[in-house]
Amino acid sequence: MCILMIQKTLFWSHISTKYFRVYI
């Protein structure tokens, strides 16, 4: 398993949540 890919997914997940909360 690639740690970089996991980090990337977590990073994008964090950003998506952030923007989603800002939108609402």
Helices and strands as residue ranges (DSSP letters): H 3-23
